[in-house]
Amino acid sequence: MYQMGLWFISWHHPCGCMGSLAGALHLWDHSADNIMKIKLAYLLVASYGILLWEWRRGATSAPLAGGAPG
């Protein structure tokens, strides 16, 4: 949500979310920012993919408990 909020308000400065880890790895601020954007995109796509997969798998399984017997 933080990264999306920065994008929504058109914040063009690098995110400090990697903190001192970026400095310890000798990464430039913009490189660390791009890594975090890729990570955000991966997490969003993967979580929605799993959600869709589980939803479709559940739609083809047995009816919900408490339903009329078939």
C-alpha positions, 0 to 999 in steps of 0.5 A: 500500500505504501508503494502504491500510495507514493505512485498515486501522489506522483512521488518521484524520489526513491523509497527509503524502505530498504533502509541501511540494507541498500547501503550495505549491499552498495546499491544505488537508491534508484536500484533499491527503489526498482527492486522494491517495485518489482517485489511489489508487482510480484507479490500482487500478481502471485497473490491474486493468481493464487486467490483466483486458482483457489477460487476456481478450484473451490467452485468445482469441488463439493457443495458447501456444508449445510446444503441440501443433500444431492 
